[in-house]
Amino acid sequence: MTYLPAVQAHGLVKTFGSGPDKHFRAVDGIDLTVGQGEIFGVLGPNGAGKTTMLKMLATLLTIDGGNAEIFGVDVAREPHRIRQLLGVTGQYASVDENLTATENLWLFGRLQGVSGKEAKAIAARLLEQFALQEAADKPISQFSGGMRRRLDLAASLITRPPLIFLDEPTTGLDPRTRGQMWDTIRALVSDGSTILLTTQYLDEADQLADRIAVIDRGVKVAEGTPDELKASVGSSTLQLQLTVGSDQDLAMDVVRRVLGESPVLTPESGRMQVALAEADRAADVLIGLRQADISITSVSVDKPTLDEVFLALTGHDTAEGTDSADEADLNEMEVAR
């Protein structure tokens, strides 16, 4: 039996603009392989190109370069078949504010060709599955943010697609509701679904994803399991807070001299991260800084986190992305309408 990945993409490219100005690449040559039955995380800041890539795979945006297949079906050539294979939940709930939860799910079912009787039965089952049965007859305008997100996810499961795209599924949710969404996502995979998840939350990727692709400015800069990505920046991380007014350039030079590698420095805050192949090399760095008369206000040695991985790979954290890709994406969608 031939094994087909849930998603197989090679060299995906999406450009925006027209004529001689068509030069901005929101997605720039991304390769992606998502195995069946896994949660695959796409991690990056706002504007990194995550949503644009997802929309290309979901046939909502044209593919300008490269190719992609969903369970062996070509995305560009057979968009109608692709739409039968996946469910998509975007960053913002797509439900109708003026309808009840039951009416929303019934309507989504009818739009997907389900009979009225079956759509009603599916709506009742999904409302129970997502713990929304007590709110079944309430208008969506009375729902909390977490309830809306759960209902939106339920709507994408009406036809039980084997592949589910979740684009920033916990955006704007409080920590407790985020945890509930994480449990729901894990349950979907236990029931046989494959999840492609985009997120800017490092803890979310760490908690949920079997494998992670790190994307920055439209380019995939790394891929691996959470543990593999953490190991790529060393077995430990030395965190230093330089005293205000310290010579940051000199501190960088000291670390390079002692370890032979450059640390990651956030100049505005004076925070320095130093990847350590061995935890006891932290003492060598501290001695070197003292000999150079560089003062520090705090120090700690910890195992690497995905935050440190992203900072080491890109030179900035996930909060420092640009909005260029998102704005271009929105403009293209407006043109498409």
SEDOLO-381092 format. One record per residue (C-alpha): z, y, x; residue number from 1. Coordinates in nm, 4 decimals. Each point is the difference from the previous one (the first is absolute). Example, Ala and Ser with C-alpha at 12.3 -4.5 7.8 and 13.67 -1.06 7.14 Angstrom:
BEGIN
z  y  x  k
0.7800  -0.4500  1.2300  1 $
-0.0660  0.3440  0.1370  2 $
***
This chain:
BEGIN
z  y  x  k
0.0000  0.0000  0.0000  1 $
-0.1080  0.3357  0.1430  2 $
0.2779  0.2573  0.0220  3 $
-0.0987  0.3477  -0.1169  4 $
0.2164  0.3007  0.0849  5 $
0.1042  0.2110  -0.2966  6 $
-0.1466  0.3023  0.1807  7 $
-0.2423  0.0021  0.2919  8 $
-0.1285  0.3386  0.1191  9 $
-0.1952  0.0956  0.3112  10 $
-0.0593  0.3514  0.1307  11 $
0.0797  0.1838  -0.3240  12 $
-0.1124  0.3629  0.0096  13 $
0.0346  0.2779  -0.2551  14 $
-0.1297  0.3481  0.0705  15 $
0.0275  0.3140  -0.2118  16 $
-0.2138  0.3122  -0.0200  17 $
-0.3768  0.0384  -0.0349  18 $
-0.2944  0.0830  0.2222  19 $
0.0873  0.1118  0.3532  20 $
0.3657  0.0342  -0.1022  21 $
0.0352  -0.3716  -0.0803  22 $
0.2127  -0.0706  0.3027  23 $
0.3563  -0.0527  -0.1190  24 $
0.0892  -0.3689  0.0180  25 $
0.2919  -0.0757  -0.2306  26 $
-0.0373  -0.3686  0.0922  27 $
-0.1428  -0.0666  0.3444  28 $
-0.1025  -0.3566  0.0819  29 $
0.2933  -0.1961  -0.1421  30 $
0.0095  -0.3814  0.0157  31 $
0.2332  -0.1799  -0.2373  32 $
0.0804  -0.3629  -0.0828  33 $
0.2506  -0.0823  -0.2739  34 $
0.0928  -0.3645  -0.0483  35 $
0.0560  -0.1520  -0.3403  36 $
0.3606  0.0004  -0.1182  37 $
0.1313  0.2669  0.2366  38 $
0.1216  0.3559  -0.0288  39 $
-0.2114  0.2062  0.2367  40 $
0.1282  0.3501  0.0686  41 $
-0.2124  0.2995  0.0975  42 $
0.2329  0.2534  0.1584  43 $
-0.0800  0.3627  0.0725  44 $
0.0823  0.3625  -0.0862  45 $
-0.1514  0.2013  -0.2828  46 $
-0.3639  0.0667  0.0797  47 $
-0.0374  -0.3008  0.2315  48 $
-0.2774  -0.1501  -0.2147  49 $
0.2031  -0.2763  -0.1684  50 $
-0.0885  0.0906  -0.3584  51 $
-0.3637  0.0649  0.0900  52 $
-0.0275  -0.3455  0.1553  53 $
0.1617  -0.1608  -0.3039  54 $
-0.2404  0.1769  -0.2358  55 $
-0.2964  -0.1234  0.2034  56 $
0.1227  -0.3586  -0.0273  57 $
0.0603  0.0476  -0.3737  58 $
-0.3578  0.1330  -0.0562  59 $
0.1336  0.3437  -0.0982  60 $
-0.1678  0.1612  0.3033  61 $
-0.3242  -0.0992  0.1678  62 $
0.0100  -0.1624  0.3438  63 $
-0.1903  0.2196  0.2466  64 $
0.0155  -0.2432  0.2888  65 $
0.1059  -0.3566  0.0679  66 $
0.0535  -0.2670  -0.2632  67 $
0.2768  -0.1652  -0.1994  68 $
0.0532  -0.3175  -0.1996  69 $
0.2667  -0.0968  -0.2542  70 $
0.0425  -0.3792  -0.0129  71 $
-0.3497  -0.0257  0.1477  72 $
-0.1613  0.2387  -0.2516  73 $
-0.1796  0.2995  0.1505  74 $
0.1616  0.3242  -0.1183  75 $
-0.3147  0.2144  0.0164  76 $
-0.2393  -0.2549  -0.1510  77 $
0.2128  -0.1405  -0.2825  78 $
0.2431  0.2716  -0.1138  79 $
0.0375  -0.1474  -0.3509  80 $
0.1180  -0.3346  0.1379  81 $
0.2366  0.1795  0.2372  82 $
0.1680  0.1812  -0.2892  83 $
0.0737  -0.3354  -0.1632  84 $
0.1799  -0.1193  0.3133  85 $
0.2506  0.2795  0.0462  86 $
0.2480  0.2278  -0.1661  87 $
0.0652  0.3511  0.1275  88 $
0.3115  0.2120  -0.0334  89 $
-0.0419  0.3529  0.1332  90 $
0.2525  0.2534  0.1246  91 $
0.0451  0.1506  -0.3446  92 $
0.0458  -0.1772  -0.3318  93 $
-0.3220  -0.0250  -0.2022  94 $
0.1683  -0.0705  -0.3329  95 $
-0.0417  0.2192  -0.3092  96 $
0.3042  0.2230  -0.0593  97 $
-0.0512  0.0056  -0.3771  98 $
-0.0064  -0.3771  -0.0477  99 $
0.2842  -0.2485  0.0093  100 $
0.0323  -0.2613  0.2723  101 $
-0.1355  -0.2707  -0.2304  102 $
-0.2908  0.2170  -0.1113  103 $
-0.0914  0.0818  0.3607  104 $
-0.0114  -0.3635  0.1060  105 $
-0.1864  -0.0996  -0.3166  106 $
-0.2582  0.2704  0.0669  107 $
-0.0481  -0.1075  0.3635  108 $
-0.0481  -0.3572  -0.1193  109 $
-0.2635  0.0971  -0.2549  110 $
-0.1851  0.2091  0.2592  111 $
-0.0163  -0.3107  0.2187  112 $
-0.1529  -0.2116  -0.2773  113 $
0.3138  -0.1755  -0.1210  114 $
0.0224  -0.0664  -0.3754  115 $
0.2456  0.2072  -0.2017  116 $
0.2322  -0.2936  -0.0689  117 $
0.0011  -0.1158  0.3613  118 $
0.0473  0.3561  0.1275  119 $
0.3122  0.0332  -0.2164  120 $
0.1410  -0.3277  0.1329  121 $
-0.0743  0.0976  0.3612  122 $
0.1661  0.3390  -0.0535  123 $
0.3178  -0.1656  -0.1280  124 $
0.0070  -0.2433  0.2937  125 $
-0.0499  0.2737  0.2604  126 $
0.2607  0.2280  -0.1548  127 $
0.2515  -0.2840  0.0255  128 $
-0.1075  -0.0860  0.3555  129 $
0.0515  0.3600  0.1122  130 $
0.3262  0.0461  -0.1937  131 $
-0.1547  0.2565  -0.2352  132 $
0.0326  -0.1853  -0.3311  133 $
0.2763  0.2303  -0.1251  134 $
-0.2330  0.2971  0.0510  135 $
-0.3037  -0.1706  -0.1522  136 $
-0.0279  0.2444  -0.2905  137 $
0.0968  0.3169  0.1839  138 $
-0.2649  0.2587  0.0966  139 $
-0.0668  0.0215  0.3733  140 $
0.1167  0.3629  -0.0017  141 $
0.3553  -0.1381  -0.0282  142 $
-0.0349  -0.2351  0.2973  143 $
0.1585  0.0564  0.3398  144 $
-0.2164  0.0026  0.3123  145 $
0.0961  -0.3568  0.0852  146 $
-0.0824  -0.1249  -0.3508  147 $
-0.3415  0.1662  0.0169  148 $
-0.0746  -0.1640  0.3345  149 $
0.1005  -0.3432  -0.1322  150 $
-0.2154  0.0479  -0.3089  151 $
-0.2939  0.1112  0.2134  152 $
0.0370  -0.3118  0.2128  153 $
0.0227  -0.2136  -0.3141  154 $
-0.3273  0.1512  -0.1252  155 $
-0.1788  -0.1138  0.3173  156 $
0.1103  -0.3601  -0.0674  157 $
-0.1383  -0.0432  -0.3506  158 $
-0.2770  -0.2343  0.1176  159 $
0.2186  -0.1538  0.2770  160 $
-0.2292  0.0952  0.2912  161 $
0.0491  -0.2005  0.3223  162 $
0.0035  0.3187  0.2100  163 $
0.2050  0.3124  -0.0693  164 $
-0.0435  0.3373  0.1712  165 $
0.3170  0.2101  0.0004  166 $
-0.0550  0.3552  0.1206  167 $
0.3341  0.1637  0.0865  168 $
0.1759  -0.1949  -0.2791  169 $
0.3450  0.1557  0.0508  170 $
-0.0973  0.3638  0.0531  171 $
0.2614  0.2283  -0.1553  172 $
0.2399  -0.2791  -0.0980  173 $
0.3717  0.0033  0.0735  174 $
0.1370  -0.2668  0.2410  175 $
0.1315  -0.2278  -0.2773  176 $
-0.3298  0.0012  -0.1902  177 $
-0.1931  -0.0536  0.3237  178 $
0.2079  -0.3122  0.0601  179 $
-0.0860  -0.1263  -0.3491  180 $
-0.3695  0.0559  0.0678  181 $
0.0300  -0.1922  0.3271  182 $
0.1502  -0.2943  -0.1890  183 $
-0.2857  0.0146  -0.2508  184 $
-0.2605  -0.0016  0.2768  185 $
0.1642  -0.2998  0.1701  186 $
0.0032  -0.1846  -0.3333  187 $
-0.3733  0.0597  -0.0465  188 $
-0.0715  -0.1632  0.3354  189 $
0.2272  -0.2921  -0.0888  190 $
-0.2155  -0.0465  -0.3113  191 $
-0.3151  -0.0274  0.2145  192 $
-0.1289  0.3564  0.0284  193 $
-0.1248  0.1676  0.3169  194 $
0.1140  0.3587  0.0558  195 $
-0.1695  0.2766  0.1999  196 $
0.2571  0.2760  0.0221  197 $
-0.0384  0.3521  0.1376  198 $
0.3103  0.1966  0.0871  199 $
0.1309  0.2851  0.2124  200 $
0.3522  -0.1445  -0.0180  201 $
0.0826  -0.1898  0.3167  202 $
0.2899  -0.1868  -0.1568  203 $
-0.2236  -0.1135  -0.2870  204 $
-0.2568  -0.1483  0.2382  205 $
0.2782  -0.1636  0.2006  206 $
0.1654  -0.1503  -0.3083  207 $
-0.3099  -0.1250  -0.1812  208 $
-0.2977  -0.0584  0.2253  209 $
-0.0853  -0.3271  0.1725  210 $
-0.2449  0.1947  0.2165  211 $
-0.0627  0.3718  0.0462  212 $
-0.2995  0.2096  0.1005  213 $
0.0962  0.3436  0.1346  214 $
-0.2581  0.2655  -0.0892  215 $
-0.0098  0.3548  0.1313  216 $
-0.2741  0.2595  -0.0565  217 $
-0.2334  -0.2621  -0.1444  218 $
0.0329  -0.2451  0.2899  219 $
0.1927  -0.3267  0.0209  220 $
0.2196  0.0383  0.3072  221 $
0.1951  -0.3276  -0.0175  222 $
0.0490  -0.3152  -0.2036  223 $
0.2543  -0.2821  -0.0034  224 $
0.3166  -0.1298  -0.1576  225 $
0.2924  0.2453  -0.0114  226 $
0.1658  -0.1866  0.2877  227 $
-0.3184  0.0019  0.2094  228 $
-0.0438  0.3738  -0.0476  229 $
0.3618  0.0659  0.0932  230 $
-0.0290  -0.2209  0.3096  231 $
-0.3028  0.2017  0.1113  232 $
0.2236  0.2972  0.0812  233 $
0.2589  -0.2016  0.1934  234 $
0.3022  -0.2160  -0.0709  235 $
0.2248  0.3070  -0.0419  236 $
-0.0327  0.3731  -0.0541  237 $
0.2089  0.2679  0.1690  238 $
0.0537  0.2996  -0.2279  239 $
0.0928  0.3244  0.1735  240 $
0.0791  0.3418  -0.1424  241 $
-0.0563  0.2629  0.2675  242 $
0.2282  0.3030  0.0037  243 $
-0.1591  0.3189  -0.1360  244 $
-0.1692  0.1834  0.2869  245 $
-0.0420  -0.3122  0.2163  246 $
-0.3105  -0.0250  0.2177  247 $
-0.1987  -0.2444  -0.2141  248 $
-0.2843  -0.0340  0.2507  249 $
0.2452  -0.0937  0.2731  250 $
0.1667  -0.2543  -0.2294  251 $
-0.3394  -0.1591  -0.0658  252 $
-0.0684  -0.0150  0.3741  253 $
0.3348  -0.1668  0.0665  254 $
-0.0719  -0.2761  -0.2519  255 $
-0.3491  -0.0552  0.1416  256 $
0.1438  -0.0266  0.3520  257 $
0.2738  -0.2436  -0.1011  258 $
-0.1984  -0.2240  -0.2355  259 $
-0.3603  0.0637  0.0911  260 $
-0.0819  0.0826  -0.3636  261 $
-0.0018  0.3151  -0.2100  262 $
0.2605  0.0464  -0.2756  263 $
-0.0772  0.1469  -0.3420  264 $
0.1403  0.3503  -0.0386  265 $
0.0288  0.2144  -0.3120  266 $
0.0051  0.3495  0.1589  267 $
0.1285  0.1831  -0.3080  268 $
0.3158  -0.2091  -0.0256  269 $
0.0376  -0.1095  0.3610  270 $
0.0168  -0.3637  -0.1119  271 $
-0.1298  -0.2506  0.2543  272 $
-0.0780  -0.3685  -0.0528  273 $
-0.0300  -0.2283  0.2993  274 $
-0.1340  -0.3549  -0.0343  275 $
0.1954  -0.2473  0.2124  276 $
-0.1244  -0.3399  0.1115  277 $
0.3657  -0.0787  0.0763  278 $
0.2961  0.1702  -0.1669  279 $
0.1919  0.0439  0.3265  280 $
-0.2729  0.2354  0.1321  281 $
0.1592  0.2644  -0.2263  282 $
0.2659  0.0554  0.2693  283 $
-0.2708  0.0771  0.2587  284 $
-0.1500  0.2658  -0.2278  285 $
0.3381  0.1622  -0.0666  286 $
0.0854  0.0095  0.3707  287 $
-0.3371  0.1579  0.0765  288 $
0.0512  0.2688  -0.2638  289 $
0.3479  0.0796  0.1303  290 $
-0.1292  0.0307  0.3570  291 $
-0.2620  0.2440  -0.1281  292 $
0.2713  0.2058  -0.1758  293 $
-0.1474  -0.0672  -0.3435  294 $
0.2641  -0.0044  -0.2748  295 $
-0.0109  -0.2137  -0.3120  296 $
0.2079  0.0283  -0.3181  297 $
-0.0389  -0.3572  -0.1286  298 $
-0.1324  -0.3368  0.1147  299 $
-0.0499  -0.3421  -0.1602  300 $
-0.1781  -0.3254  0.0780  301 $
-0.1420  -0.1916  -0.2962  302 $
-0.2632  -0.2559  -0.0844  303 $
-0.3356  0.1668  -0.0722  304 $
-0.0802  0.1025  -0.3574  305 $
-0.3381  0.0513  -0.1643  306 $
0.0718  0.3731  0.0202  307 $
0.0052  -0.0247  0.3796  308 $
-0.3092  -0.2205  -0.0034  309 $
-0.1932  0.2584  -0.2011  310 $
0.1214  0.2845  0.2184  311 $
-0.0948  -0.1880  0.3172  312 $
-0.3459  -0.0871  -0.1354  313 $
-0.0940  0.3389  -0.1435  314 $
0.2266  0.2602  0.1613  315 $
0.1328  0.1136  -0.3398  316 $
0.1937  -0.1461  -0.2917  317 $
-0.1283  -0.0912  -0.3457  318 $
0.0979  0.3378  -0.1456  319 $
-0.2411  0.1896  0.2255  320 $
-0.3362  -0.1129  -0.1349  321 $
-0.2643  0.2440  -0.1206  322 $
-0.1237  0.0304  -0.3555  323 $
-0.3669  0.0101  0.0979  324 $
-0.0860  -0.3507  -0.1123  325 $
0.1808  0.0383  -0.3298  326 $
-0.1693  0.3303  -0.0789  327 $
-0.3440  -0.1346  0.0893  328 $
0.0692  -0.3093  -0.2084  329 $
0.0898  0.2125  -0.3009  330 $
-0.3092  0.2143  0.0435  331 $
-0.2259  -0.3048  0.0039  332 $
0.1677  -0.1401  -0.3102  333 $
-0.0608  0.3313  -0.1788  334 $
-0.3689  -0.0166  0.0928  335 $
-0.0173  -0.3602  -0.1230  336 $
0.1306  0.1077  -0.3417  337 $
***
